């Protein structure tokens, strides 16, 4: 029996992967709800065209997937996790601590985060500042926005945020904190609007100055304060956590024409007969505009491979080869038909090579 020894702190975990292969001969994948549709298509093709079983995929959210992936090595732990953001340093360190040493990072392409509503209602034209003012837990006092004072978000309608917007009640269905889409939305959309206030933007620059000056405690305090302002989402019912099921958000938007929903571009494309994407800073969430970087709320998508499981769980290299093939993620690939924005060819070749050679990432 082959045994894999993984050191966790001062204890030793002996994971009998070799013996367990007979009890698990199917690839286990967890993670992002945004990457889920792409991974599912690849898995189905893989199952039909190879001798291997169709991988089992669970939509747990990027954060939930990372937690499961980093818990350890062995047949009870996933082989691959999908993510709609890059792995965080804290997650990487948790993996290392738990014996998940060699992690292979594969970027698969790009995606836009859309703020959509029913086609039965007018299309929204939002600035990132509008988004921040509508959804932030605390905002600069509207009576004195440059005073440095924050107040609990008082806005109830979009028209109160911006007179050019409809007088609809602010009601936004979106992902929970465990979602990579939520992380990316907070960073790209909300923070993008937050830092249009000069005094808030200065907090971030002051944090960088403090770090450069060697005052790590002050730098951390300022950084956390800035993030709390820019990423904090209101909890009074205007933002509704709709779980990791983006299809459910689409259904709810159809039922309530005055509500907005947040999810990945692929779900907009798949349901464009029923819903429409809002313009963000005057730019529509369209394939070419996301690919060119003109659409301001776009992000890369990834999956991560547990190298220790390769050769133990059947089919991992073959699945990865299918996913990173030109017929899948290329400019004319079948994943593009599902809404994936492909990377430039040079970037695709780099990640395909890293995946084939199972080159571990460095953080």
Secondary structure, 3 states (H helix, E strand, C coil): CCCEEEEECCEEEEECHHHHCCCCCCCEEEECHHHHHHHHHHHHHHHHHCCCCCCEECCCCHHHHHHHHCCCCCCCCCCEEEECCCCCHHHHHHHHHCCCCCEEEEEEEEEEEEEEEECCCCCCEECHHHHHHHHECEEECCCCCCCCCEEECCCCEHHHHCCCCCCCECCEEECCCCCHHHHHHHHHHHHHHHCCCHHHHHHHHHHHHHHHCCCHHHHHHHHHHHHHHHHCECCCCCEEECCCCHHHHHHHHHHCCCCEEEEEHHHHHHCCCCEEECEECCECCCHHHHHCCCCCCEEEEEEEEEHHHECCECCHHHHHHHHCCHHHHCCCCCCHHHCCECCCHHHHHHHHHHHHHCCCCCC
